[in-house]
Amino acid sequence: MATFVADPSVPRTPADQITAALADPGFGRYFVDHMAHALWTPEAGWHDHALVATGPIPLHPGLAALQYGQEIFEGLKAFRHPDGSVWLFRPEMNAARFARSAVRMQMPPLPIPDFLDSVTRLVELNLDWVPSAPEQSLYLRPFMFGSETLIGVRASNEYTYVCLGMPVMPFYPDPLKLWVTPNYARSMAGGTGGAKCGGNYGASMIAEHEAHAQGCGQVLWLDSATRSWVEESGTMNFLVVTADGELVTPALNGQILAGITRDSLLTIAAAHGLRGVERPLGFAELCSGIESGQITEALACGTAAVVSPVVGIKTPDLELVVGDGSPGVKTRELRAHLTGIQFGTEPDVHGWLRRVG
Ligand SMILES: Cc1ncc(COP(=O)(O)O)c(C=O)c1O
């Protein structure tokens, strides 16, 4: 395993400036002092693992990622517990997903130990940047991209890995209304929907814009082939609670991102009297279930929001209110349980936390 070596000359932000930043960190407004950086070439493989000063890196404008979109990323968080200790949440899941995304995009996977070393050392070196205010955390953004100057269309022969760290605000998600777009698709069989690549997000922005124009906070994506199966929502997976005590989410089919929050909710569901179920979820079943009361709650989940209650579904010819239109009881319980584990106020019985400092 390669170790990310800290550059001792990286300037340190004075404590009073960190305190001022943490008073109102926004989401990506301030970056920690170091960023992880590594390079890949065919001759040397992954090399030059280092923690350098966060800032611009010289790049040629003809680089592969800018021309052809060979780029993947991840998102995970470090949390400060009441005793002051700092913990990462399931980082090996992000490392494994990053490697799978790389394979799909014909990129050389960063070895899982290297990924884990980069995030661990980045947090260790910047512990003062980990907020202690309620629900604030340190967000980590690992990403890699084809960095060869490349105008002919083929896979890049050079790659750059970077991980940035930033304190982020508590994210109290508003109850969401979801828009089912008739015009756009996110994913298709054989496509990149199951990978966390930048292009997926660029391609979905027009639909998000459409959702906002419809008074909705996000898009609920259906499968592109038949528009009859529910997939996911924006940067979140989608789940429903049924009157039979199930927490149902669409099965992973290569077109949906394998969310770590999704997996965590399916696991803790039992503690809330729910059976976690992964299976195809028909859009017709979703609509009739909401209308009949068989579906009692809907929610969307991901690292940033953890859990967002879904209170409405809108299509060009239909508008449905989920339950009584307010966040569901199980939705609130699941959110409180998961954030409790992350912030160290609920026991971590599944062994999901990795201590950093
Ligand atoms: C498209 C998409 N689906 C689902 C998720 C939720 O994944 P996670 O819970 O790992 O953050 C994300 C966020 O990474 C996403 O971008």
The ligand as an ORCA input file, in Angstrom:
! r2SCAN-3c Opt
* xyz 0 1
  C     -27.184      9.311     -8.215
  C     -27.027      9.058     -6.770
  N     -27.819      8.151     -6.170
  C     -27.709      7.858     -4.862
  C     -26.777      8.501     -4.072
  C     -26.669      8.152     -2.614
  O     -25.456      7.503     -2.352
  P     -24.779      7.598     -0.929
  O     -25.804      7.175      0.059
  O     -23.640      6.640     -1.007
  O     -24.348      9.012     -0.735
  C     -25.940      9.470     -4.634
  C     -24.932     10.163     -3.814
  O     -23.785      9.771     -3.836
  C     -26.055      9.749     -6.005
  O     -25.267     10.663     -6.585
*
